[in-house]
Amino acid sequence: MSKTILLYSCFLLFGVFISSISQVMLKKSAMKKYDSKIKEYLNPLVIFSYIIFFVATFLTIFAYKGIPLSMGPVLESTSYIYVTIFGVKIFNEKITKFKIIALILILLGICVYSI
């Protein structure tokens, strides 16, 4: 793998990572009760989450300048791993046997693609 592809892959992985953080922030916001619908959508947590999504989108667009199109979905699948880890650590979600199997399959798919 060339250094260029590796560099752009890092941009994509970082974009996927911050997008996962944004999803967690939106879930945290959705768990709160608000006085009105406007406050539900126009609060700092939601606004900052969408700003992060915006940045993540541009990182993804930038990353596709240097990586093959077929590599993008493989790297973007790492979001399932990040979201699962955040769910366990932040929301105290349980990891079931099926989630573990699914994460292993995702990791195996990434490994197979990289070979």
Buried (B, 14 or more C-beta within 10 A) or exposed (E): EEEEBEEBBEBBBBBBBBBBBBBBBBBBBEEEEEEEEEEBEEBEEBEBBBEBBEBBEEBBEEBBEBBEEEBBEBBBBBBBBBBBEBBEEEEEEEEEEEBEEBBEEBBEEBEEEEE
